[in-house]
Amino acid sequence: MIANLNLEELKALLKDFHLLTGIRIAVFDEEYEELVAWPDQHCAFCARMHKDPACRKKCEASNRRSFEHCRRTSELIVYHCHAGLVEAAAPLIENGLFIGYVMFGQITDLKSDQELETVLRKAFRDNGLEPEEPFSACLHIEKKTREQILASAKILEACTFYVLLRHLMSARRQNFARNLESYLSEHLQEDLSVEQIARDFGISRSRLYASCDKYLGCGLAHYIRKLRMEKARTLLKDTDQTVSRIAALCGFSDYNYFCRIFKKENGLSAKKYRALYAGQPRSFPSSTHSTSRSCT
């Protein structure tokens, strides 16, 4: 389900987290597969560990244990991985379901390069590995105090709430737009009123107006006219109905008004539009031109 999130937008959030903290952060799906991370690459030490199949399995097992803890407790966990570095993981929970995990890591709570080098050399030695770059490259790991790590963990939790809030808002936007379009499409021929639409949706007029502005980015009247123009173009291209009949089917009781609006929105009259585009699959791009009192 987390695949429904906007990964590019999510990556921008991870980039901001890294810019603020200097810590690599990643999002995993419910199957523990990494979906997006920033930076894209691991640090030199972890890249070397991941290159070895046996070590990579240990890293994945460490991740899995942290995610399983998150699933059991529904809480964030801060811990040391199998190689001695500090990591943190938090669950992404939507409507009581686990949809993924957010993790940061590849940092240390050690105070000096000497202490860090001892830990990293031991990890290499325990796994029968040698660094492929000068060892100094492996020491380029963010050093954080315990207080900084906990503060970063709090920011991580805030990130999870942000991700879910944006996901929820996106879902609400899609549901509202889909439901409103479906309702209006069934009633375009009618003399639609704000009062009737609001009543059928079970909300107030002000809530309806606010929802259109919030989720559609335009006013209700503009959206209705957009749908009516789309239907008019489709009927002109795909049917042999008269223009006056099409005007009525699209909710325009005044034929001349329909002609003026159609030409304003499409740049040519309804009859010329039909002559030019009838039988063609593509739609005509809308634009604003001067008004006209005739459909000829």
C-alpha positions as CSV (number, residue, x, y, z in Angstrom):
1,M,0.0,0.0,0.0
2,I,2.9,2.4,0.6
3,A,3.6,2.2,-3.1
4,N,0.7,4.6,-3.5
5,L,2.7,7.3,-1.9
6,N,4.4,9.9,-4.1
7,L,7.9,8.7,-4.0
8,E,9.4,11.8,-5.5
9,E,7.8,14.0,-2.9
10,L,8.9,11.5,-0.2
11,K,12.4,11.6,-1.5
12,A,12.4,15.4,-1.2
13,L,11.4,15.0,2.4
14,L,14.2,12.6,3.1
15,K,16.6,15.0,1.5
16,D,15.5,17.7,3.8
17,F,15.9,15.4,6.8
18,H,19.5,14.6,5.7
19,L,20.3,18.3,5.1
20,L,19.2,19.0,8.6
21,T,20.8,16.1,10.4
22,G,23.5,14.7,8.1
23,I,22.0,11.3,8.6
24,R,21.0,8.8,5.8
25,I,17.3,8.0,5.9
26,A,15.2,5.4,4.0
27,V,11.6,4.2,3.6
28,F,10.8,0.5,3.4
29,D,7.6,-1.2,2.4
30,E,5.7,-3.7,4.5
31,E,7.8,-6.5,3.0
32,Y,11.0,-4.8,4.3
33,E,12.1,-3.8,0.8
34,E,13.8,-0.3,0.5
35,L,11.7,2.0,-1.7
36,V,13.5,5.3,-1.5
37,A,16.5,6.7,0.4
38,W,18.7,9.8,0.8
39,P,21.5,9.8,0.1
40,D,21.1,7.1,-2.5
41,Q,24.4,5.5,-1.7
42,H,25.6,4.0,1.6
43,C,28.6,5.3,3.4
44,A,31.9,3.7,2.5
45,F,31.9,1.3,5.4
46,C,28.3,0.1,4.9
47,A,28.8,-0.1,1.1
48,R,31.7,-2.5,1.7
49,M,29.6,-4.6,4.1
50,H,26.7,-4.8,1.7
51,K,28.9,-5.9,-1.1
52,D,29.6,-9.1,0.7
53,P,26.6,-11.5,0.4
54,A,27.0,-12.9,4.0
55,C,27.3,-9.4,5.5
56,R,24.5,-8.1,3.5
57,K,22.3,-10.9,5.0
58,K,23.3,-9.8,8.4
59,C,22.4,-6.2,7.6
60,E,19.0,-7.3,6.3
61,A,18.5,-9.4,9.4
62,S,19.3,-6.5,11.6
63,N,16.8,-4.3,9.7
64,R,14.2,-7.1,9.9
65,R,14.6,-7.4,13.7
66,S,14.0,-3.7,14.1
67,F,11.0,-3.7,11.9
68,E,9.5,-6.7,13.8
69,H,10.0,-4.8,17.0
70,C,8.2,-1.8,15.5
71,R,5.3,-4.1,14.4
72,R,5.1,-5.7,17.9
73,T,5.2,-2.4,19.8
74,S,4.0,0.2,17.2
75,E,6.8,2.3,18.5
76,L,10.1,3.8,17.3
77,I,13.3,1.9,18.3
78,V,16.9,3.2,18.5
79,Y,19.6,0.5,18.6
80,H,23.1,-0.6,17.5
81,C,23.2,-2.8,14.4
82,H,25.3,-5.9,14.1
83,A,28.3,-3.9,12.9
84,G,28.1,-1.5,15.9
85,L,26.6,1.6,14.2
86,V,23.5,3.4,15.5
87,E,20.2,3.0,13.7
88,A,16.5,4.0,14.4
89,A,13.3,2.7,12.9
90,A,9.7,3.8,13.1
91,P,6.5,2.1,11.8
92,L,4.2,3.7,9.2
93,I,0.7,2.8,10.4
94,E,-2.5,3.7,8.5
95,N,-5.9,2.8,9.8
96,G,-4.4,0.2,12.1
97,L,-2.4,-1.4,9.3
98,F,1.4,-1.5,8.9
99,I,2.2,-0.1,5.5
100,G,5.9,0.4,5.9
101,Y,8.8,1.6,7.9
102,V,11.1,4.7,8.1
103,M,14.7,4.1,9.1
104,F,17.8,6.2,9.7
105,G,21.3,5.0,10.4
106,Q,25.0,4.7,9.4
107,I,25.9,7.0,12.4
108,T,27.8,6.5,15.6
109,D,27.6,7.6,19.2
110,L,31.3,7.2,19.7
111,K,33.2,10.4,20.4
112,S,36.5,9.9,18.5
113,D,37.9,8.4,15.2
114,Q,40.1,6.1,17.3
115,E,37.1,4.5,19.0
116,L,35.2,4.3,15.7
117,E,38.1,2.7,13.9
118,T,38.4,0.0,16.6
119,V,34.7,-0.8,16.1
120,L,34.9,-0.8,12.3
121,R,38.1,-2.9,12.2
122,K,36.5,-5.4,14.5
123,A,33.4,-5.6,12.2
124,F,35.7,-6.2,9.2
125,R,37.7,-8.8,11.1
126,D,34.7,-10.7,12.4
127,N,33.4,-11.0,8.9
128,G,36.7,-11.8,7.2
129,L,36.7,-8.6,5.2
130,E,39.1,-5.9,4.2
131,P,38.2,-2.4,3.2
132,E,38.5,-1.7,-0.5
133,E,39.3,2.0,0.0
134,P,41.7,3.7,2.3
135,F,40.4,3.0,5.8
136,S,40.1,6.8,6.4
137,A,37.1,6.7,4.0
138,C,35.3,4.4,6.3
139,L,35.6,6.9,9.1
140,H,33.4,9.4,7.3
141,I,30.5,8.5,9.5
142,E,28.3,11.1,11.3
143,K,29.1,11.3,15.0
144,K,26.1,12.1,17.1
145,T,25.7,12.5,20.9
146,R,22.9,10.5,22.6
147,E,20.9,13.7,22.8
148,Q,21.3,14.4,19.1
149,I,20.3,10.8,18.2
150,L,17.2,11.0,20.3
151,A,16.3,14.4,18.8
152,S,16.8,13.0,15.3
153,A,14.6,10.1,16.3
154,K,11.8,12.6,17.3
155,I,12.2,14.3,13.9
156,L,12.0,10.8,12.3
157,E,8.7,10.3,14.1
158,A,7.5,13.6,12.8
159,C,8.4,12.6,9.3
160,T,6.3,9.5,9.6
161,F,3.3,11.5,10.6
162,Y,3.9,13.9,7.8
163,V,4.2,11.1,5.2
164,L,0.9,9.6,6.4
165,L,-0.9,12.9,6.6
166,R,0.1,13.8,3.0
167,H,-0.9,10.3,1.9
168,L,-4.3,10.7,3.7
169,M,-4.8,14.1,2.2
170,S,-4.0,12.8,-1.2
171,A,-6.5,9.9,-0.8
172,R,-9.2,12.4,0.4
173,R,-8.5,14.6,-2.6
174,Q,-8.8,11.7,-5.0
175,N,-12.0,10.4,-3.3
176,F,-13.6,13.8,-3.3
177,A,-12.7,14.6,-6.9
178,R,-13.8,11.1,-8.1
179,N,-17.1,11.3,-6.2
180,L,-17.9,14.8,-7.3
181,E,-17.0,14.1,-10.9
182,S,-19.2,11.0,-10.9
183,Y,-22.1,12.8,-9.3
184,L,-21.9,15.8,-11.6
185,S,-21.5,13.6,-14.7
186,E,-24.8,12.0,-13.9
187,H,-26.6,15.3,-13.4
188,L,-24.9,17.6,-16.0
189,Q,-28.2,17.9,-18.0
190,E,-29.9,19.3,-14.9
191,D,-29.9,22.8,-13.6
192,L,-27.4,22.1,-10.9
193,S,-27.5,24.2,-7.7
194,V,-25.0,24.5,-4.9
195,E,-27.8,23.8,-2.4
196,Q,-28.8,20.5,-4.1
197,I,-25.2,19.3,-4.5
198,A,-24.4,20.1,-0.9
199,R,-27.5,18.4,0.3
200,D,-26.8,15.3,-1.8
201,F,-23.2,15.2,-0.4
202,G,-24.5,15.7,3.1
203,I,-22.3,18.8,3.7
204,S,-22.9,22.5,4.0
205,R,-22.5,25.0,1.2
206,S,-19.4,26.5,2.8
207,R,-17.8,23.0,3.2
208,L,-18.6,22.2,-0.4
209,Y,-16.9,25.4,-1.6
210,A,-13.9,24.9,0.7
211,S,-13.5,21.3,-0.5
212,C,-13.5,22.4,-4.1
213,D,-10.9,25.0,-3.5
214,K,-8.8,22.6,-1.4
215,Y,-9.0,19.4,-3.4
216,L,-9.8,20.6,-7.0
217,G,-7.9,23.9,-7.0
218,C,-10.8,25.8,-8.5
219,G,-14.3,26.9,-7.8
220,L,-17.4,24.7,-8.1
221,A,-18.9,26.7,-11.0
222,H,-15.6,26.5,-12.9
223,Y,-15.4,22.8,-12.4
224,I,-19.0,22.2,-13.6
225,R,-18.4,24.3,-16.7
226,K,-15.2,22.3,-17.4
227,L,-17.1,19.0,-17.2
228,R,-19.8,20.4,-19.4
229,M,-17.3,21.5,-22.0
230,E,-15.6,18.1,-21.9
231,K,-19.0,16.4,-22.5
232,A,-19.9,18.8,-25.3
233,R,-16.6,18.1,-27.1
234,T,-17.1,14.4,-26.8
235,L,-20.7,14.5,-28.1
236,L,-19.7,16.8,-31.0
237,K,-17.0,14.4,-32.1
238,D,-18.7,11.1,-31.4
239,T,-22.4,11.6,-32.2
240,D,-24.6,13.2,-34.8
241,Q,-26.8,15.0,-32.3
242,T,-27.7,18.5,-33.2
243,V,-25.7,21.3,-31.5
244,S,-28.9,22.5,-29.8
245,R,-29.5,19.0,-28.4
246,I,-26.0,18.7,-27.2
247,A,-26.3,22.1,-25.5
248,A,-29.4,20.7,-23.6
249,L,-27.6,17.4,-22.8
250,C,-24.8,19.4,-21.2
251,G,-27.1,21.5,-19.0
252,F,-27.3,24.7,-21.1
253,S,-31.0,25.8,-21.4
254,D,-29.9,28.8,-23.4
255,Y,-28.6,27.7,-26.8
256,N,-26.9,31.1,-27.6
257,Y,-25.2,31.1,-24.2
258,F,-23.8,27.7,-24.9
259,C,-22.5,28.9,-28.2
260,R,-20.7,31.8,-26.6
261,I,-19.2,29.8,-23.9
262,F,-18.1,27.0,-26.2
263,K,-16.3,29.4,-28.6
264,K,-14.7,31.2,-25.6
265,E,-13.4,28.0,-24.1
266,N,-12.3,26.2,-27.4
267,G,-11.4,29.0,-29.8
268,L,-14.0,28.0,-32.5
269,S,-17.7,27.4,-32.8
270,A,-19.3,24.1,-32.0
271,K,-20.1,23.5,-35.6
272,K,-16.6,24.2,-36.8
273,Y,-15.2,22.1,-34.0
274,R,-17.4,19.2,-35.1
275,A,-16.3,19.7,-38.8
276,L,-12.7,19.7,-37.8
277,Y,-12.5,17.0,-35.1
278,A,-15.5,14.6,-35.7
279,G,-14.2,11.0,-35.8
280,Q,-10.8,11.9,-34.4
281,P,-9.7,10.4,-31.1
282,R,-7.8,13.4,-29.8
283,S,-9.3,16.2,-27.8
284,F,-9.0,19.9,-28.6
285,P,-6.9,21.9,-26.1
286,S,-9.0,24.6,-24.4
287,S,-8.0,28.2,-24.6
288,T,-9.6,31.6,-24.1
289,H,-10.7,33.7,-27.0
290,S,-13.3,36.4,-27.7
291,T,-17.0,35.6,-27.2
292,S,-19.5,35.1,-30.0
293,R,-23.3,35.0,-30.2
294,S,-23.4,32.4,-32.9
295,C,-22.5,28.7,-33.2
296,T,-21.8,29.0,-37.0
